[in-house]
Amino acid sequence: KLQAGIIISQKSPKSLSFENHNHKACLKKAMVTAEKYCSSNNIQLTPLRRKVYEFLIEDHKAVGAYKILDMLRDAGYSSNPPIAYRVLDFLVEHGFAHKVEGLNAFVACANPGTSHLPAFMICRKCDKVAEIQDTEPKLKLADPSRAMGFEIEEAIIEMTGVCSSCVEI
C-alpha cells in the first residue's frame, strides 16, 4: 500500500499491544532486556527508572508525564515534575521508551536495545499504542531522501485508527 511516498507492509505481524497475551511474560522479558542493557553499559536501572518503565509497559497505552507523576505518588515515590522528566529522558535516550508526539505521551519500546525509527498505530477507541515490530521496516523513507541529498536523523510516524479488538465491539 502506498500513501504519501510511504510503503506500508500488508504482511506485518499483529502487535501484542492489540492482542490478548501473557502480560506477565511480556513485562518480565522487557525488564530482563532493560537489566541486561544497563549492566552491559554500566548504567543504573534505579528503582524509580524501573517503576516508570513498568508503568509504560502496563496496558500498552501511551502515558503522559502528569499521569506518571500521579502513578508515582500513588506508589509512594517522589512525584515532582523534574524527576519524572529526567526518568523519561533516560528511558527515551537508552531506547526503552518513545515519545508519541501526537498524544504528548510516552510508550514502552517494542524493540528495546535495537536501533530503529519507530512507527506507531494508535487506536482512537481504546487508546492502546502499538509499535510496528518489523525488524526490517517496510517504511521506506531513506531511499528517496538520500537521492535528494538528505539524511534522516529522526522520523515520527503515527497512524490513528481502530484496532481489531475495538472493531469487533
Secondary structure in CASP SS format (residue, H / E / C, confidence):
PFRMAT SS
TARGET T0000
AUTHOR 0000-0000-0000
METHOD secondary structure of the structure
MODEL  1
K C 1.00
L E 1.00
Q E 1.00
A C 1.00
G C 1.00
I E 1.00
I E 1.00
I C 1.00
S C 1.00
Q C 1.00
K C 1.00
S C 1.00
P C 1.00
K C 1.00
S C 1.00
L H 1.00
S H 1.00
F H 1.00
E C 1.00
N C 1.00
H C 1.00
N C 1.00
H H 1.00
K H 1.00
A H 1.00
C H 1.00
L H 1.00
K H 1.00
K H 1.00
A H 1.00
M H 1.00
V H 1.00
T H 1.00
A H 1.00
E H 1.00
K H 1.00
Y H 1.00
C H 1.00
S H 1.00
S H 1.00
N C 1.00
N C 1.00
I C 1.00
Q C 1.00
L C 1.00
T C 1.00
P H 1.00
L H 1.00
R H 1.00
R H 1.00
K H 1.00
V H 1.00
Y H 1.00
E H 1.00
F H 1.00
L H 1.00
I H 1.00
E H 1.00
D H 1.00
H H 1.00
K E 1.00
A C 1.00
V E 1.00
G C 1.00
A H 1.00
Y H 1.00
K H 1.00
I H 1.00
L H 1.00
D H 1.00
M H 1.00
L H 1.00
R H 1.00
D H 1.00
A C 1.00
G C 1.00
Y C 1.00
S C 1.00
S C 1.00
N C 1.00
P H 1.00
P H 1.00
I H 1.00
A H 1.00
Y H 1.00
R H 1.00
V H 1.00
L H 1.00
D H 1.00
F H 1.00
L H 1.00
V H 1.00
E H 1.00
H C 1.00
G C 1.00
F C 1.00
A E 1.00
H E 1.00
K E 1.00
V E 1.00
E H 1.00
G H 1.00
L H 1.00
N C 1.00
A E 1.00
F E 1.00
V E 1.00
A E 1.00
C C 1.00
A C 1.00
N C 1.00
P C 1.00
G C 1.00
T C 1.00
S C 1.00
H C 1.00
L C 1.00
P C 1.00
A E 1.00
F E 1.00
M E 1.00
I E 1.00
C E 1.00
R C 1.00
K C 1.00
C C 1.00
D C 1.00
K E 1.00
V E 1.00
A E 1.00
E E 1.00
I C 1.00
Q C 1.00
D C 1.00
T C 1.00
E C 1.00
P C 1.00
K C 1.00
L C 1.00
K C 1.00
L C 1.00
A H 1.00
D H 1.00
P H 1.00
S H 1.00
R H 1.00
A H 1.00
M C 1.00
G C 1.00
F C 1.00
E C 1.00
I C 1.00
E C 1.00
E C 1.00
A C 1.00
I C 1.00
I E 1.00
E E 1.00
M E 1.00
T E 1.00
G E 1.00
V C 1.00
C C 1.00
S H 1.00
S H 1.00
C H 1.00
V H 1.00
E C 1.00
I C 1.00
END
